[in-house]
């Protein structure tokens, strides 16, 4: 039994579970096309083998730039944390901006929650709470995405936001059903996950092994 989530369509759900739309039982009427109402029960054959963890990590509203995201005080958070980010500056739009504004701008421009970008930056660099200056490689590529097209903080965060969005919207559309790890191995995504969790799993699979 699967309970539909916000944004689900029959085609997307069928793709995630590896079945056809005709295989899905619908005890209550639902549209063949378009978005279904959340909370509707679907009966789906269990045909998948091993999948990614099925734990839901964050709600979708914590991935996108939602109303709650706009209330996040990035500048106050960074100042109170007292790490390297509090004194970091970067050029964005031909203007030099402090680190907190760089994170906020990257979140706003790419429609990703600034709190999530801040958390991922902390995971990758420790810049929020660690006051020590990073080495030159981390300073140039703080999110670990080594590309001369994407140096420094803003472009690295924009890259991270793009990866998150590929996972989020790919899951919503039913076009993304597997994780691919750095060694080329793949793993089917658990079919009952929400888009926000898939965005995180997809992001971490870009640089972590399956075991990690």
Rosetta blueprint (number, residue, H / E / L):
1 X L
2 X E
3 X E
4 X L
5 X L
6 X L
7 X L
8 X L
9 X E
10 X H
11 X H
12 X H
13 X H
14 X H
15 X H
16 X H
17 X H
18 X L
19 X L
20 X L
21 X H
22 X H
23 X H
24 X L
25 X E
26 X L
27 X L
28 X L
29 X L
30 X L
31 X L
32 X L
33 X L
34 X L
35 X E
36 X L
37 X L
38 X L
39 X L
40 X L
41 X E
42 X E
43 X E
44 X L
45 X L
46 X L
47 X L
48 X L
49 X L
50 X L
51 X E
52 X L
53 X L
54 X L
55 X L
56 X L
57 X L
58 X L
59 X L
60 X H
61 X H
62 X H
63 X L
64 X E
65 X L
66 X L
67 X L
68 X L
69 X H
70 X H
71 X H
72 X L
73 X L
74 X H
75 X H
76 X H
77 X H
78 X H
79 X H
80 X H
81 X H
82 X L
83 X L
84 X H
85 X H
86 X H
87 X H
88 X L
89 X E
90 X E
91 X E
92 X E
93 X L
94 X L
95 X E
96 X E
97 X E
98 X E
99 X H
100 X H
101 X H
102 X H
103 X H
104 X H
105 X H
106 X H
107 X H
108 X H
109 X H
110 X H
111 X L
112 X E
113 X L
114 X H
115 X H
116 X H
117 X H
118 X H
119 X H
120 X H
121 X H
122 X H
123 X H
124 X H
125 X H
126 X L
127 X L
128 X L
129 X L
130 X L
131 X L
132 X L
133 X L
134 X L
135 X L
136 X H
137 X H
138 X H
139 X H
140 X H
141 X L
142 X L
143 X L
144 X L
145 X L
146 X L
147 X L
148 X L
149 X L
150 X L
151 X L
152 X H
153 X H
154 X H
155 X H
156 X H
157 X H
158 X H
159 X H
160 X H
161 X H
162 X H
163 X H
164 X H
165 X H
166 X H
167 X H
168 X H
169 X H
170 X H
171 X H
172 X H
173 X H
174 X L
175 X L
176 X L
177 X L
178 X E
179 X E
180 X E
181 X L
182 X L
183 X L
184 X L
185 X L
186 X E
187 X E
188 X E
189 X L
190 X L
191 X L
192 X L
193 X L
194 X L
195 X H
196 X H
197 X H
198 X H
199 X H
200 X H
201 X H
202 X H
203 X H
204 X H
205 X L
206 X L
207 X L
208 X L
209 X L
210 X L
211 X L
212 X L
